[in-house]
Amino acid sequence: MRDRWDRIPPLARGLGILAVIALVVIVLSLESVVATVGGLLNIAFFLAIAFFLFLVWRDRRGDLEAWGDWNRKLFYASIILAVVAIGLAIGYGLPATRDAFALVAVIGACVYVLVRVWRAEHRY
């Protein structure tokens, strides 16, 4: 039995497993459960990003404390604004056309500020 399973290409195995899961969801009418799990995964993904940013900050906070007050406040504010914008996009779903443009513009402005402050503090 194991030899037969190993002879199936991995892509075909994966697609077969997904097909079986989709069939179970459709037959048992579990669409609401899938939607709930998807919502929980969105929240978990956002929390994972926030935790990763916290770990990066914890490792580098000594370097950031050596910066000037204004640059440090700008750096932190742009990170907080980007995290809030991404959290709102995840919480309210993917935005419509103008809202998507505003989201990209806000994140782009945050990245611009982060890069400018980083470069200003690392000139020798």
MMTF fields as JSON, N, C-alpha, C and O atoms, coordinates in Angstrom:
{
  "mmtfVersion": "1.0.0",
  "mmtfProducer": "UNKNOWN",
  "numBonds": 495,
  "numAtoms": 496,
  "numGroups": 124,
  "numChains": 1,
  "numModels": 1,
  "chainsPerModel": [1],
  "groupsPerChain": [124],
  "chainIdList": ["A"],
  "bondAtomList": [4, 2, 8, 6, 12, 10, 16, 14, 20, 18, 24, 22, 28, 26, 32, 30, 36, 34, 40, 38, 44, 42, 48, 46, 52, 50, 56, 54, 60, 58, 64, 62, 68, 66, 72, 70, 76, 74, 80, 78, 84, 82, 88, 86, 92, 90, 96, 94, 100, 98, 104, 102, 108, 106, 112, 110, 116, 114, 120, 118, 124, 122, 128, 126, 132, 130, 136, 134, 140, 138, 144, 142, 148, 146, 152, 150, 156, 154, 160, 158, 164, 162, 168, 166, 172, 170, 176, 174, 180, 178, 184, 182, 188, 186, 192, 190, 196, 194, 200, 198, 204, 202, 208, 206, 212, 210, 216, 214, 220, 218, 224, 222, 228, 226, 232, 230, 236, 234, 240, 238, 244, 242, 248, 246, 252, 250, 256, 254, 260, 258, 264, 262, 268, 266, 272, 270, 276, 274, 280, 278, 284, 282, 288, 286, 292, 290, 296, 294, 300, 298, 304, 302, 308, 306, 312, 310, 316, 314, 320, 318, 324, 322, 328, 326, 332, 330, 336, 334, 340, 338, 344, 342, 348, 346, 352, 350, 356, 354, 360, 358, 364, 362, 368, 366, 372, 370, 376, 374, 380, 378, 384, 382, 388, 386, 392, 390, 396, 394, 400, 398, 404, 402, 408, 406, 412, 410, 416, 414, 420, 418, 424, 422, 428, 426, 432, 430, 436, 434, 440, 438, 444, 442, 448, 446, 452, 450, 456, 454, 460, 458, 464, 462, 468, 466, 472, 470, 476, 474, 480, 478, 484, 482, 488, 486, 492, 490],
  "bondOrderList": [1, 1, 1, 1, 1, 1, 1, 1, 1, 1, 1, 1, 1, 1, 1, 1, 1, 1, 1, 1, 1, 1, 1, 1, 1, 1, 1, 1, 1, 1, 1, 1, 1, 1, 1, 1, 1, 1, 1, 1, 1, 1, 1, 1, 1, 1, 1, 1, 1, 1, 1, 1, 1, 1, 1, 1, 1, 1, 1, 1, 1, 1, 1, 1, 1, 1, 1, 1, 1, 1, 1, 1, 1, 1, 1, 1, 1, 1, 1, 1, 1, 1, 1, 1, 1, 1, 1, 1, 1, 1, 1, 1, 1, 1, 1, 1, 1, 1, 1, 1, 1, 1, 1, 1, 1, 1, 1, 1, 1, 1, 1, 1, 1, 1, 1, 1, 1, 1, 1, 1, 1, 1, 1],
  "groupList": [{"groupName": "MET", "atomNameList": ["N", "CA", "C", "O"], "elementList": ["N", "C", "C", "O"], "formalChargeList": [0, 0, 0, 0], "bondAtomList": [1, 0, 2, 1, 3, 2], "bondOrderList": [1, 1, 2], "singleLetterCode": "M", "chemCompType": "L-PEPTIDE LINKING"}, {"groupName": "ARG", "atomNameList": ["N", "CA", "C", "O"], "elementList": ["N", "C", "C", "O"], "formalChargeList": [0, 0, 0, 0], "bondAtomList": [1, 0, 2, 1, 3, 2], "bondOrderList": [1, 1, 2], "singleLetterCode": "R", "chemCompType": "L-PEPTIDE LINKING"}, {"groupName": "ASP", "atomNameList": ["N", "CA", "C", "O"], "elementList": ["N", "C", "C", "O"], "formalChargeList": [0, 0, 0, 0], "bondAtomList": [1, 0, 2, 1, 3, 2], "bondOrderList": [1, 1, 2], "singleLetterCode": "D", "chemCompType": "L-PEPTIDE LINKING"}, {"groupName": "TRP", "atomNameList": ["N", "CA", "C", "O"], "elementList": ["N", "C", "C", "O"], "formalChargeList": [0, 0, 0, 0], "bondAtomList": [1, 0, 2, 1, 3, 2], "bondOrderList": [1, 1, 2], "singleLetterCode": "W", "chemCompType": "L-PEPTIDE LINKING"}, {"groupName": "ILE", "atomNameList": ["N", "CA", "C", "O"], "elementList": ["N", "C", "C", "O"], "formalChargeList": [0, 0, 0, 0], "bondAtomList": [1, 0, 2, 1, 3, 2], "bondOrderList": [1, 1, 2], "singleLetterCode": "I", "chemCompType": "L-PEPTIDE LINKING"}, {"groupName": "PRO", "atomNameList": ["N", "CA", "C", "O"], "elementList": ["N", "C", "C", "O"], "formalChargeList": [0, 0, 0, 0], "bondAtomList": [1, 0, 2, 1, 3, 2], "bondOrderList": [1, 1, 2], "singleLetterCode": "P", "chemCompType": "L-PEPTIDE LINKING"}, {"groupName": "LEU", "atomNameList": ["N", "CA", "C", "O"], "elementList": ["N", "C", "C", "O"], "formalChargeList": [0, 0, 0, 0], "bondAtomList": [1, 0, 2, 1, 3, 2], "bondOrderList": [1, 1, 2], "singleLetterCode": "L", "chemCompType": "L-PEPTIDE LINKING"}, {"groupName": "ALA", "atomNameList": ["N", "CA", "C", "O"], "elementList": ["N", "C", "C", "O"], "formalChargeList": [0, 0, 0, 0], "bondAtomList": [1, 0, 2, 1, 3, 2], "bondOrderList": [1, 1, 2], "singleLetterCode": "A", "chemCompType": "L-PEPTIDE LINKING"}, {"groupName": "GLY", "atomNameList": ["N", "CA", "C", "O"], "elementList": ["N", "C", "C", "O"], "formalChargeList": [0, 0, 0, 0], "bondAtomList": [1, 0, 2, 1, 3, 2], "bondOrderList": [1, 1, 2], "singleLetterCode": "G", "chemCompType": "PEPTIDE LINKING"}, {"groupName": "VAL", "atomNameList": ["N", "CA", "C", "O"], "elementList": ["N", "C", "C", "O"], "formalChargeList": [0, 0, 0, 0], "bondAtomList": [1, 0, 2, 1, 3, 2], "bondOrderList": [1, 1, 2], "singleLetterCode": "V", "chemCompType": "L-PEPTIDE LINKING"}, {"groupName": "SER", "atomNameList": ["N", "CA", "C", "O"], "elementList": ["N", "C", "C", "O"], "formalChargeList": [0, 0, 0, 0], "bondAtomList": [1, 0, 2, 1, 3, 2], "bondOrderList": [1, 1, 2], "singleLetterCode": "S", "chemCompType": "L-PEPTIDE LINKING"}, {"groupName": "GLU", "atomNameList": ["N", "CA", "C", "O"], "elementList": ["N", "C", "C", "O"], "formalChargeList": [0, 0, 0, 0], "bondAtomList": [1, 0, 2, 1, 3, 2], "bondOrderList": [1, 1, 2], "singleLetterCode": "E", "chemCompType": "L-PEPTIDE LINKING"}, {"groupName": "THR", "atomNameList": ["N", "CA", "C", "O"], "elementList": ["N", "C", "C", "O"], "formalChargeList": [0, 0, 0, 0], "bondAtomList": [1, 0, 2, 1, 3, 2], "bondOrderList": [1, 1, 2], "singleLetterCode": "T", "chemCompType": "L-PEPTIDE LINKING"}, {"groupName": "ASN", "atomNameList": ["N", "CA", "C", "O"], "elementList": ["N", "C", "C", "O"], "formalChargeList": [0, 0, 0, 0], "bondAtomList": [1, 0, 2, 1, 3, 2], "bondOrderList": [1, 1, 2], "singleLetterCode": "N", "chemCompType": "L-PEPTIDE LINKING"}, {"groupName": "PHE", "atomNameList": ["N", "CA", "C", "O"], "elementList": ["N", "C", "C", "O"], "formalChargeList": [0, 0, 0, 0], "bondAtomList": [1, 0, 2, 1, 3, 2], "bondOrderList": [1, 1, 2], "singleLetterCode": "F", "chemCompType": "L-PEPTIDE LINKING"}, {"groupName": "LYS", "atomNameList": ["N", "CA", "C", "O"], "elementList": ["N", "C", "C", "O"], "formalChargeList": [0, 0, 0, 0], "bondAtomList": [1, 0, 2, 1, 3, 2], "bondOrderList": [1, 1, 2], "singleLetterCode": "K", "chemCompType": "L-PEPTIDE LINKING"}, {"groupName": "TYR", "atomNameList": ["N", "CA", "C", "O"], "elementList": ["N", "C", "C", "O"], "formalChargeList": [0, 0, 0, 0], "bondAtomList": [1, 0, 2, 1, 3, 2], "bondOrderList": [1, 1, 2], "singleLetterCode": "Y", "chemCompType": "L-PEPTIDE LINKING"}, {"groupName": "CYS", "atomNameList": ["N", "CA", "C", "O"], "elementList": ["N", "C", "C", "O"], "formalChargeList": [0, 0, 0, 0], "bondAtomList": [1, 0, 2, 1, 3, 2], "bondOrderList": [1, 1, 2], "singleLetterCode": "C", "chemCompType": "L-PEPTIDE LINKING"}, {"groupName": "HIS", "atomNameList": ["N", "CA", "C", "O"], "elementList": ["N", "C", "C", "O"], "formalChargeList": [0, 0, 0, 0], "bondAtomList": [1, 0, 2, 1, 3, 2], "bondOrderList": [1, 1, 2], "singleLetterCode": "H", "chemCompType": "L-PEPTIDE LINKING"}],
  "groupTypeList": [0, 1, 2, 1, 3, 2, 1, 4, 5, 5, 6, 7, 1, 8, 6, 8, 4, 6, 7, 9, 4, 7, 6, 9, 9, 4, 9, 6, 10, 6, 11, 10, 9, 9, 7, 12, 9, 8, 8, 6, 6, 13, 4, 7, 14, 14, 6, 7, 4, 7, 14, 14, 6, 14, 6, 9, 3, 1, 2, 1, 1, 8, 2, 6, 11, 7, 3, 8, 2, 3, 13, 1, 15, 6, 14, 16, 7, 10, 4, 4, 6, 7, 9, 9, 7, 4, 8, 6, 7, 4, 8, 16, 8, 6, 5, 7, 12, 1, 2, 7, 14, 7, 6, 9, 7, 9, 4, 8, 7, 17, 9, 16, 9, 6, 9, 1, 9, 3, 1, 7, 11, 18, 1, 16],
  "groupIdList": [1, 2, 3, 4, 5, 6, 7, 8, 9, 10, 11, 12, 13, 14, 15, 16, 17, 18, 19, 20, 21, 22, 23, 24, 25, 26, 27, 28, 29, 30, 31, 32, 33, 34, 35, 36, 37, 38, 39, 40, 41, 42, 43, 44, 45, 46, 47, 48, 49, 50, 51, 52, 53, 54, 55, 56, 57, 58, 59, 60, 61, 62, 63, 64, 65, 66, 67, 68, 69, 70, 71, 72, 73, 74, 75, 76, 77, 78, 79, 80, 81, 82, 83, 84, 85, 86, 87, 88, 89, 90, 91, 92, 93, 94, 95, 96, 97, 98, 99, 100, 101, 102, 103, 104, 105, 106, 107, 108, 109, 110, 111, 112, 113, 114, 115, 116, 117, 118, 119, 120, 121, 122, 123, 124],
  "secStructList": [7, 2, 2, 2, 2, 2, 2, 1, 7, 2, 2, 2, 2, 2, 2, 2, 2, 2, 2, 2, 2, 2, 2, 2, 2, 2, 2, 6, 6, 7, 2, 2, 2, 2, 2, 2, 2, 2, 2, 2, 2, 2, 2, 2, 2, 2, 2, 2, 2, 2, 2, 2, 2, 2, 2, 2, 2, 2, 2, 2, 2, 2, 2, 2, 2, 6, 1, 7, 2, 2, 2, 2, 2, 2, 2, 2, 2, 2, 2, 2, 2, 2, 2, 2, 2, 2, 2, 2, 2, 2, 2, 1, 7, 1, 7, 7, 2, 2, 2, 2, 2, 2, 2, 2, 2, 2, 2, 2, 2, 2, 2, 2, 2, 2, 2, 2, 2, 2, 2, 2, 2, 6, 7, 7],
  "xCoordList": [0.83, 0.0, 0.87, 0.577, 1.941, 2.818, 3.528, 3.756, 3.88, 4.541, 3.618, 4.056, 2.336, 1.387, 1.228, 1.15, 1.18, 1.019, 2.24, 2.09, 3.423, 4.643, 4.807, 5.494, 4.192, 4.305, 3.443, 3.687, 2.444, 1.598, 2.414, 3.029, 2.423, 3.173, 2.643, 1.443, 3.521, 3.087, 2.002, 1.103, 2.069, 1.048, -0.318, -1.314, -0.368, -1.632, -2.16, -3.365, -1.274, -1.708, -2.317, -3.382, -1.63, -2.13, -3.472, -4.374, -3.607, -4.888, -5.987, -7.141, -5.636, -6.618, -7.103, -8.296, -6.186, -6.564, -7.465, -8.463, -7.117, -7.958, -9.336, -10.338, -9.395, -10.687, -11.548, -12.755, -10.944, -11.702, -12.213, -13.362, -11.387, -11.817, -12.955, -13.935, -12.838, -13.898, -15.193, -16.277, -15.085, -16.268, -16.948, -18.175, -16.156, -16.715, -17.414, -18.5, -16.802, -17.404, -18.732, -19.705, -18.776, -20.003, -21.086, -22.238, -20.741, -21.741, -22.321, -23.525, -21.484, -21.965, -22.405, -22.765, -22.38, -22.79, -22.03, -22.632, -20.723, -19.869, -19.292, -18.212, -19.994, -19.472, -19.279, -18.311, -20.195, -20.061, -18.847, -18.182, -18.564, -17.386, -16.112, -15.166, -16.091, -14.924, -14.734, -13.605, -15.832, -15.74, -15.217, -14.411, -15.668, -15.2, -13.719, -12.964, -13.312, -11.895, -11.053, -9.954, -11.555, -10.836, -10.673, -9.606, -11.73, -11.634, -10.626, -9.856, -10.633, -9.662, -8.232, -7.306, -8.058, -6.72, -6.252, -5.065, -7.176, -6.805, -6.319, -5.307, -7.027, -6.625, -5.282, -4.418, -5.104, -3.835, -2.682, -1.581, -2.914, -1.873, -1.483, -0.298, -2.468, -2.185, -1.408, -0.465, -1.797, -1.073, 0.346, 1.26, 0.545, 1.894, 2.778, 3.952, 2.218, 2.981, 3.333, 4.471, 2.373, 2.633, 3.684, 4.538, 3.631, 4.62, 6.01, 6.995, 6.095, 7.382, 7.956, 9.147, 7.112, 7.593, 8.042, 9.016, 7.333, 7.75, 9.116, 9.953, 9.35, 10.648, 11.773, 12.862, 11.516, 12.53, 12.808, 13.964, 11.747, 11.943, 12.725, 13.611, 12.406, 13.081, 14.571, 15.385, 14.93, 16.34, 17.083, 18.28, 16.399, 17.056, 16.741, 17.137, 16.052, 15.639, 16.815, 16.701, 17.932, 19.115, 19.639, 20.055, 19.622, 20.037, 19.069, 19.491, 17.791, 16.79, 16.83, 16.523, 17.201, 17.26, 18.408, 18.402, 19.376, 20.489, 20.125, 20.874, 19.002, 18.577, 18.055, 17.817, 17.882, 17.283, 15.807, 15.174, 15.27, 13.87, 12.899, 11.985, 13.097, 12.176, 12.189, 11.133, 13.374, 13.469, 12.909, 12.272, 13.14, 12.598, 11.064, 10.406, 10.499, 9.04, 8.451, 7.41, 9.106, 8.641, 8.69, 7.761, 9.769, 9.941, 8.836, 8.195, 8.615, 7.577, 6.185, 5.356, 5.919, 4.602, 4.308, 3.18, 5.305, 5.058, 4.825, 4.017, 5.514, 5.268, 3.868, 3.153, 3.475, 2.145, 1.064, 0.064, 1.252, 0.262, 0.157, -0.945, 1.274, 1.245, 0.555, -0.231, 0.835, 0.197, -1.31, -2.094, -1.719, -3.147, -3.825, -4.926, -3.181, -3.763, -3.914, -4.946, -2.911, -2.999, -4.047, -4.789, -4.114, -5.132, -6.539, -7.431, -6.749, -8.073, -8.399, -9.543, -7.402, -7.636, -7.99, -8.858, -7.326, -7.639, -9.002, -9.798, -9.264, -10.509, -11.743, -12.775, -11.653, -12.808, -12.808, -13.676, -11.866, -11.79, -10.983, -10.614, -10.723, -9.965, -10.799, -11.962, -10.209, -10.991, -11.31, -10.74, -12.249, -12.624, -11.529, -10.455, -11.776, -10.713, -10.092, -8.873, -10.9, -10.317, -9.727, -8.691, -10.375, -9.857, -8.554, -7.651, -8.465, -7.222, -6.092, -4.961, -6.399, -5.387, -4.936, -3.744, -5.888, -5.543, -4.69, -3.748, -5.013, -4.218, -2.788, -1.832, -2.646, -1.31, -0.567, 0.636, -1.271, -0.63, -0.158, 0.941, -0.976, -0.585, 0.617, 1.571, 0.576, 1.704, 2.954, 4.061, 2.777, 3.918, 4.526, 5.748, 3.676, 4.182, 4.91, 5.936, 4.386, 5.045, 6.417, 7.39, 6.485, 7.779, 8.75, 9.935, 8.262, 9.12, 9.701, 10.893, 8.852, 9.33, 10.329, 11.355, 10.039, 10.96, 12.33, 13.357, 12.343, 13.617, 14.367, 15.578, 13.658, 14.322, 14.909, 16.032, 14.158, 14.661, 15.835, 16.834, 15.729, 16.821, 18.095, 19.178, 17.963, 19.146, 19.708, 20.923, 18.823, 19.3, 20.091, 21.058, 19.679, 20.356, 21.59, 22.373, 21.773, 22.923, 23.899, 24.578, 23.989, 25.003, 26.229, 26.145, 27.347, 28.588, 29.488, 30.584],
  "yCoordList": [-1.194, 0.0, 1.251, 2.215, 1.237, 2.402, 2.658, 3.812, 1.602, 1.767, 2.452, 3.31, 2.072, 2.707, 4.188, 5.017, 4.52, 5.912, 6.739, 7.895, 6.184, 6.9, 7.084, 8.007, 6.226, 6.357, 7.476, 7.931, 7.932, 9.035, 10.328, 10.58, 11.138, 12.408, 13.29, 13.287, 14.039, 14.87, 15.88, 16.13, 16.464, 17.415, 16.738, 17.288, 15.556, 14.827, 14.447, 14.521, 14.04, 13.717, 14.934, 14.85, 16.07, 17.294, 17.723, 18.099, 17.666, 18.033, 17.046, 17.437, 15.787, 14.796, 15.042, 14.928, 15.376, 15.678, 16.906, 16.917, 17.948, 19.146, 18.834, 19.369, 17.972, 17.598, 16.858, 17.09, 15.981, 15.252, 16.211, 16.102, 17.139, 18.129, 18.981, 19.227, 19.438, 20.24, 19.439, 19.976, 18.18, 17.33, 17.164, 17.207, 16.974, 16.846, 18.137, 18.096, 19.289, 20.575, 20.768, 21.234, 20.413, 20.598, 19.618, 20.016, 18.356, 17.347, 17.622, 17.468, 18.028, 18.256, 19.696, 20.035, 20.546, 21.963, 22.673, 23.238, 22.64, 23.244, 24.592, 24.974, 25.306, 26.579, 27.603, 28.364, 27.621, 28.578, 28.24, 29.138, 26.963, 26.56, 26.992, 27.464, 26.828, 27.239, 28.75, 29.225, 29.511, 30.967, 31.369, 32.292, 30.686, 30.977, 30.665, 31.452, 29.526, 29.159, 30.149, 30.505, 30.595, 31.595, 32.907, 33.52, 33.336, 34.543, 34.403, 35.325, 33.252, 33.006, 32.973, 33.444, 32.415, 32.4, 33.806, 34.109, 34.674, 36.069, 36.745, 37.446, 36.539, 37.133, 36.563, 37.304, 35.255, 34.631, 35.148, 35.35, 35.363, 35.898, 37.302, 37.631, 38.135, 39.497, 39.481, 40.253, 38.608, 38.504, 37.985, 38.402, 37.094, 36.6, 37.718, 37.812, 38.566, 39.704, 40.648, 41.11, 40.938, 41.832, 41.241, 41.97, 39.941, 39.305, 39.353, 39.586, 39.133, 39.22, 40.636, 40.806, 41.646, 43.028, 43.325, 44.049, 42.766, 42.957, 42.332, 42.928, 41.137, 40.485, 41.271, 41.391, 41.801, 42.621, 43.868, 44.257, 44.503, 45.707, 45.389, 46.15, 44.284, 43.932, 43.706, 44.057, 43.122, 42.887, 44.169, 44.27, 45.154, 46.371, 47.626, 48.72, 47.507, 48.717, 49.5, 50.713, 48.862, 49.593, 50.521, 51.642, 50.061, 50.91, 52.07, 53.194, 51.806, 52.854, 53.908, 55.074, 53.518, 54.485, 55.48, 56.549, 55.136, 56.048, 57.106, 58.065, 56.951, 57.912, 59.176, 59.206, 60.209, 61.442, 61.225, 60.307, 62.09, 61.929, 62.029, 61.213, 63.026, 63.231, 62.038, 61.561, 61.564, 60.435, 59.154, 58.363, 58.95, 57.76, 57.81, 56.797, 58.981, 59.112, 58.913, 58.273, 59.453, 59.243, 57.773, 57.253, 57.108, 55.694, 54.863, 54.054, 55.06, 54.314, 54.641, 53.743, 55.918, 56.319, 55.7, 55.28, 55.641, 55.059, 53.551, 53.002, 52.885, 51.447, 51.221, 50.33, 52.008, 51.858, 52.14, 51.423, 53.177, 53.494, 52.373, 52.034, 51.802, 50.702, 49.477, 48.827, 49.153, 47.99, 48.219, 47.298, 49.422, 49.72, 49.635, 49.095, 50.163, 50.11, 48.669, 48.312, 47.848, 46.447, 45.721, 44.891, 46.026, 45.418, 45.786, 44.937, 47.045, 47.44, 46.76, 46.37, 46.619, 45.935, 44.473, 43.93, 43.832, 42.431, 42.332, 41.447, 43.23, 43.17, 43.46, 42.812, 44.432, 44.803, 44.156, 44.454, 43.289, 42.645, 43.494, 44.63, 42.927, 43.674, 44.841, 44.668, 46.036, 47.233, 47.34, 46.636, 48.254, 48.53, 49.351, 49.531, 49.84, 50.448, 51.676, 51.726, 52.672, 53.867, 53.553, 54.104, 52.678, 52.304, 51.525, 51.673, 50.705, 49.958, 50.913, 50.739, 51.921, 52.919, 53.668, 53.919, 54.028, 54.728, 53.839, 54.321, 52.547, 51.616, 51.531, 51.593, 51.389, 51.317, 52.637, 52.633, 53.763, 55.066, 55.228, 55.728, 54.811, 54.923, 54.029, 54.464, 52.789, 51.886, 52.38, 52.288, 52.901, 53.47, 54.658, 54.787, 55.528, 56.676, 56.209, 56.778, 55.184, 54.649, 54.068, 54.291, 53.33, 52.763, 53.878, 53.795, 54.922, 56.06, 56.715, 57.016, 56.936, 57.544, 56.624, 57.088, 55.323, 54.373, 54.397, 54.423, 54.389, 54.381, 55.69, 55.684, 56.806, 58.108, 58.262, 58.74, 57.861, 57.967, 57.02, 57.392, 55.803, 54.835, 55.36, 55.264, 55.908, 56.429, 57.663, 57.857, 58.501, 59.696, 59.317, 59.989, 58.251, 57.843, 56.983, 56.752, 56.513, 55.663, 56.309, 55.608, 57.624, 58.318, 58.501, 58.852, 58.26, 58.366, 59.402, 59.633],
  "zCoordList": [0.0, 0.0, 0.0, -0.708, 0.795, 0.881, -0.446, -0.808, -1.174, -2.459, -3.463, -4.23, -3.458, -4.363, -4.04, -4.946, -2.767, -2.336, -2.732, -3.127, -2.638, -2.989, -4.494, -4.932, -5.28, -6.733, -7.293, -8.41, -6.552, -7.005, -6.89, -5.854, -7.937, -7.865, -6.737, -6.461, -6.088, -4.951, -5.32, -4.517, -6.517, -6.927, -7.01, -6.54, -7.6, -7.712, -6.338, -6.099, -5.43, -4.064, -3.388, -2.776, -3.503, -2.876, -3.438, -2.69, -4.77, -5.384, -5.001, -4.825, -4.874, -4.446, -3.031, -2.746, -2.152, -0.767, -0.722, -0.003, -1.491, -1.538, -2.105, -1.63, -3.116, -3.691, -2.67, -2.593, -1.897, -0.867, 0.196, 0.625, 0.621, 1.625, 1.075, 1.777, -0.181, -0.785, -0.892, -0.663, -1.234, -1.336, 0.026, 0.118, 1.072, 2.427, 2.832, 3.412, 2.533, 2.894, 2.166, 2.76, 0.891, 0.119, 0.561, 0.734, 0.746, 1.117, 2.492, 2.695, 3.442, 4.808, 5.067, 6.194, 4.041, 4.146, 5.258, 6.172, 5.175, 6.199, 5.759, 6.207, 4.894, 4.392, 5.512, 5.5, 6.474, 7.577, 8.445, 8.961, 8.602, 9.381, 8.663, 9.293, 7.348, 6.568, 6.662, 6.783, 6.605, 6.729, 8.107, 8.221, 9.142, 10.501, 10.649, 11.221, 10.137, 10.209, 9.413, 9.836, 8.272, 7.482, 8.24, 8.205, 8.925, 9.739, 10.868, 11.14, 11.522, 12.589, 12.054, 12.713, 10.857, 10.248, 9.892, 10.011, 9.453, 9.188, 10.459, 10.446, 11.541, 12.816, 13.263, 13.733, 13.118, 13.514, 12.661, 13.173, 11.378, 10.499, 10.924, 10.965, 11.24, 11.695, 13.009, 13.182, 13.932, 15.201, 14.996, 15.708, 14.047, 13.751, 13.209, 13.568, 12.344, 11.837, 12.977, 13.071, 13.837, 14.97, 15.906, 16.41, 16.142, 17.015, 16.394, 17.094, 15.088, 14.401, 14.509, 14.771, 14.308, 14.43, 15.857, 16.066, 16.84, 18.227, 18.48, 19.157, 17.943, 18.13, 17.47, 18.031, 16.287, 15.612, 16.424, 16.593, 16.933, 17.736, 19.013, 19.403, 19.654, 20.903, 20.686, 21.54, 19.549, 19.259, 18.927, 19.195, 18.346, 17.856, 18.669, 18.266, 19.784, 20.484, 21.039, 21.214, 21.319, 21.77, 20.696, 20.988, 19.45, 18.334, 18.147, 17.878, 18.285, 18.08, 19.179, 18.928, 20.378, 21.474, 21.297, 21.908, 20.477, 20.215, 19.178, 18.993, 18.507, 17.49, 18.156, 19.363, 17.357, 17.847, 18.161, 17.639, 19.025, 19.444, 18.27, 18.145, 17.411, 16.299, 15.338, 14.924, 14.99, 14.064, 14.673, 13.978, 15.954, 16.614, 16.643, 16.405, 16.933, 16.952, 15.553, 15.406, 14.533, 13.16, 12.781, 12.162, 13.149, 12.837, 13.48, 12.81, 14.772, 15.479, 14.945, 14.794, 14.658, 14.171, 12.809, 12.55, 11.946, 10.626, 10.725, 9.975, 11.629, 11.821, 12.384, 11.925, 13.36, 13.949, 12.915, 12.856, 12.096, 11.062, 10.033, 9.601, 9.64, 8.666, 9.255, 8.567, 10.511, 11.148, 11.288, 11.062, 11.654, 11.77, 10.405, 10.295, 9.364, 8.014, 7.541, 6.973, 7.766, 7.366, 8.195, 7.67, 9.486, 10.338, 9.902, 9.905, 9.527, 9.032, 7.71, 7.474, 6.854, 5.575, 5.805, 5.121, 6.76, 7.062, 7.756, 7.441, 8.689, 9.448, 8.626, 8.805, 7.718, 6.908, 5.531, 4.711, 5.27, 3.964, 2.995, 3.293, 1.852, 0.85, 0.36, -0.003, 0.348, 0.017, -1.475, -2.309, -1.781, -3.164, -3.84, -3.265, -5.022, -5.834, -5.179, -5.014, -4.799, -4.188, -2.825, -2.451, -2.091, -0.775, -0.9, -0.077, -1.923, -2.153, -2.507, -2.054, -3.316, -3.65, -2.402, -2.224, -1.531, -0.296, 0.608, 1.237, 0.678, 1.483, 0.956, 1.73, -0.351, -0.94, -0.733, -0.472, -0.846, -0.643, 0.798, 1.035, 1.761, 3.176, 3.469, 4.114, 3.001, 3.248, 2.524, 3.056, 1.318, 0.589, 1.318, 1.389, 1.862, 2.626, 3.886, 4.257, 4.537, 5.729, 5.384, 6.103, 4.294, 3.873, 3.512, 3.836, 2.844, 2.496, 3.744, 3.796, 4.753, 6.003, 6.695, 7.192, 6.733, 7.363, 6.695, 7.373, 5.376, 4.653, 4.86, 5.08, 4.791, 4.969, 6.37, 6.525, 7.382, 8.756, 8.95, 9.567, 8.434, 8.569, 7.923, 8.501, 6.733, 6.032, 6.732, 6.773, 7.284, 7.987, 9.241, 9.599, 9.897, 11.119, 10.869, 11.79, 9.66, 9.354, 8.398, 7.647, 8.405, 7.625, 8.489, 9.666, 7.885, 8.651, 8.058, 8.569]
}
